[in-house]
């Protein structure tokens, strides 16, 4: 199969041929139909976050099941599925207490000494990134890393559910539990931020403030449900938000992964408000609350992958799209081929567009 291989951090990926192993007892072989380009991939590609190399990036994908292992019970050949990087074991402390997104998923990976899932024609191992490696024509993953969806769902839109929408919408519905009428500020209007804005509209938020330095993204946010937009680089950005909400927002969601945006999320909270950090911050960053913030009942939390329960959440998000509630069409800026993956990330580095999606020949 063809795959985009990251040989060295900071260098363009190389399109090459790889072999994929046969499914193990709990594994699923998927023909990849579409895969979104996510900023999380860029962190590994640029070397901001370390990963064993060579590796195949990509984690926001949809496809069709080709084969399953002997013990697989959740999907079958021919099913349309969405993958999710928060693969869960089903029996650890986090899984049995309903916090599946925190599961480390050790049992969902092949163990040391087993035949690797991905190899070069000469037998050399190629590492699987985030348990998925979706920049490839096929994926071999654990059954607890995917979920079957309605076949009426277009695959390019379905792919977005695997990360951006699961994270952004999941944060609104699961981590923040936004109540109708509450105010929400979303800082960073990329794929995750736009999904959070759209979900806040679905949840009935009273005021939804999009905060981004790029005018085009602020306009996209308005299409998706933002009631107001603020330039994140304005000297008085925090003051604007506090003024328009008469004291600050109930929920501030950081969706870009920068120190300044995380600090801004804390600044715009009202008494009792919650700041939720979604972005992959530089590893040396620290975000905190001051003494007066704590006395005012303000809270700070992380929400990895939106604290999703993806086997339940993803089919519901598909239903939202099919009923016209969830707008995924606006989030997709471009559809590209696998050969254009490096150019797609160059566009992402420019910062002006939303989501690019690789569409594979079926």
N, C-alpha and C positions, 0 to 999 in steps of 0.2 A: 504494500500500500504506500501511497505518497503521504508524507508528513513534513511539517515545518520543524526543523531540529535546531535548537539553540546549542551551538557548540561552545561558545564563549560569551560570557556576559559583556554587554556593551557592543557586541557585534551583530550584524544582521543575521537572522535565521537562514538556514539553508534548506531548500526543498530536496528531500532525498527519499530513497526507498527503505522501508522497514518491514520486518516480519512481525506478525502478531501471534501470540500463542493461542492454543485452543482453550476454551473456557474451562475453568476449574469447577468444582461442585456448586459454588455459590456465585459464579461469575456470569456476566452477560456480554456477548459480542454485539456491538451496535454499528450499523452503517451510518456514519455521520452525515446529516443532511444540512446542518447550519451551525455556525459557531460565532458568537459575538466576540469582539475585541474588547477586553476589559482592562482598566487601568491597573488592576492587581497583577495581570500578566506583565505589564510594563515594568513593575517594580523588580520582577525577577529577570526580565530581559536586560534591563539596564544595570543590574547588579546591586540595586539598593537593598534588596532582601536576598540572602544567600540561598543557593540550591545546588544539589549535586548535578554535574553536567557530564556528558551531553544529556539533554532532556527535551521532551516535546511539551511546550506550553499549551494553553487553551483549556478552559473549564466551563464556559457558558454555552452549552450545546443541546441540540435536539437531533434525534435520528430514529432509525427503525431497527428493531431487534432482529438480528440474523440467526443467532444461536444462543442457547442457554445451557448452563451446567446441570448436572443430574439432580441437584437439590434445590434449584431455583423454583420458587412458588409465586413470586410477585409479578413477573412479566413472562411473556411467551413470544416466540418468533412471530414477526409481523406487527407487533405492538409498536405504536409511536410513543416515544419516551423523551423526557427531558432529564438530563443529568444534573447532579448537584454535588458540589465539592464537600459539603458537610455530611459525608457518608457516616452512618451510625451503626454501632455494633448491636444495639438492642438490649444489652444486659448490664451495662456499666451503671455506676451511680447516676450519671447525668441522664442517660436514656430512661432509666426507670423512674426518675423524678421529673420527667417531661421536658428536659433541657437538652434535646437531641443535638442541637447545634454545637454544644460544648463537648460532645463525644470526640475523643481523639482518634477513633476509628481504626485502632491497631488491627483488629480482626478482619478488616475489610481490605487489607493489602496483602500481597504475597510475602511470605516470610523469607528471611535469609536462608539461602540454600535451595529454595525452590526455583524452578525455571522462570526467568523474568518474563513479564508480559510483552515487552518490546525489545527487539534485537535488530542489529544490522544484518545484512546478508552473510557477513563473515562470523556471526555469532556474538559480536560485542553487545553488551547490554546498553540500552538507552533508557534513561530514567523516566519514570512516569511522574508528571508534575501535578500536584494537588489531587493525586489518586485518579486522574481522568485523562489528561493529554488529548485534548479535543482538536488541536490543529492537525488533524489526520483524517484520512478517509474512513478509518475504523477506530473504535474505542473498545477496549476490553476492561470492564470495571465490575465491581461488586454489585450484586443486586440491590443493596441498600444505598447505592449511589445514583439510582435512577427511579423514575416513577412513570407509569403509563398514563397517557393523556388522551383526550377526545381526538379522533382522527380528523375532525373538521378543522382543527387548529392549524393554521399555516406554520410550517416549520421554522421559517426565518423569525417570525414573531415569538414562537415557542422557545427558541434558544435564549431569548432575553430573560425568560423566567428563571433560567438556571442560576443566575447570579444577580444581575442588576435589579430585577424586579423582586426576586425573593428577598434580597437585602433591603431595598428601599421600602417596598410595601410591607414586608414582614416587620420592619421597625415600627411602622405606624400601627399595624394591627396587633403585633405580639409584644414587642419590647415597650412601646409607649402606651399602647391601649388608648389611643386618642378618643376622647369623648366628643360627641357632636357639640359644636360651639366653641371648643377650645382653639387657641391660637398656636400656629406652628410656623417656625422659621426654618428653612432648609438652606444650608450654606454649602454651595457647590452644586451646580446644575448639570452635571454629567448624567450618565445613564442611571446611576443609583439615586441621585438627588431628584431627577425628573420623575422616577418611579415613586419616590416618597411623596412628592407633590401631588401626583395623580391619586395615590392612595389616600392622602389626607383629604382630598376632595370627596372621594368615595365614602370616607369615614364621617363626613359632615363637619369638618373643621370650619370654624367661623371665619378665620382669617389665615391665609396661607402666604407667607412672604418668601419669595425667591431671592437669594443673595448670591450674586456671582459677578465677577468683574467684566464678563463678556456680554455685550448687549444682545447678541444673537441668542445666547442661552437664556437670558432673562425673558426674551420674547417667546421662546419655546416653552418656558415654564408657565407663562400666562395661558398659552394654548392648552396646557395640561391641567390647569386649575389654579394657578397662583392668582391671588387677588391683588398682590402688590409685588413690586420688584425694587431691589436696592443694590447699588453698585458696592460690591464687597470691599473695594479699595478706597471708597470715599472716607475721608477723615472722620466724618460724623455718622458712619454706617450704623454703629450701635445706638447712637442717640436717635437716629431716625426711627429705628425699629421700636425702641422703648417709647418714643413719643406716639407713634401711630397705634400702638397697642395699649396705651395708657398704663404703662408700668412694666412692660416686658411680656414675653411669650410664655405659654405653658410648656411648650416643647421646642427646643432648639436642636436641630439635627445636623451634625457635621458630616459631609459626604464627599470630602475631597482629599483629606489626609495631610493637612498642613497645620503647623503650630498656630499661625495667625488665625486660621478659621476656627480651630478648636477654642482658642481664647475668646474669639468673638461669640461663639455659641454660649459660653458661660456669661459673658457680659450682658446678653440680651434677655436673660431669664427674669421672669417676675418672681415674687416670693412664692416658694413652693414649686417652682418650675424645675424641669429636668433637661439636662444637656446629654445628648446621646452621640457618641463618637463612633462613626462607621468607617472613616477613611483609614487606610494603612499609613499611619504616621511614620516619619523617620524613627529609627529604633532608639534614638537618644532623646526623643521628645517626652515631655511630662506635661500633663494637664491637671489643673487643680482648682479647688474652691477655697476662697479666703474665709476668715473667721466670720465676717458679716454674712457671707453667702450661706454658711452653715447655720448661723442663727436665724436666717430667713427661710430655712427649710429647703434650700435648693439642693438638687441632687445631680450627680454625674455618673454616667454608666457607659459601658461598651455594649455592643449588640452584634456580635459576630454573625454574619449572614442573616441579620434581622431576627435572630433567635427563632428561626423557622422550625416548623414541623412539616418538612417538605412533602412527605407522602400525602398529607392532608391539604397543605396550603397550595401546592402547585395545581392540582385539578380545580380548585376553587378559583385560582387566578385565571386559568383557562376559561372557566365559565364566565368570569367577569368580562374577559375580552370578547367572547362570543355573544354576550348580551349587550355589548357596546359601552360598558362601564369603564373598562381599562383601555387606555389609548396607547398601544404599542407602536402603531404605525408612525406616529410623530417622533418617537425616540430614535428610529432607524434613519441615519443620515445617508448611508451608502451600503450597497451590496457589492461585495468584491469576491474574487477567486482566491484560492489558497496561494497561488503564485504572487498575489498582491499583498500578502500579509505584512511585509516590512513597510510598504508604502502606507498601509492602513495605520500602523503605529506611528509613522512620521506625522500623519495627519492628527493623530491623537496628541502628540507632543505639542502641536500648534495650539490646541485647546479650544478651537472655535466650533467644532462639530460635536454631535451627540454620539450615537453608536454606529460603528461599522460592523457589518455581519458578513462572514465568509459563507457563501452558498456553494455547496458541493453538487456535482452532477449526480443525479439519481437514475 
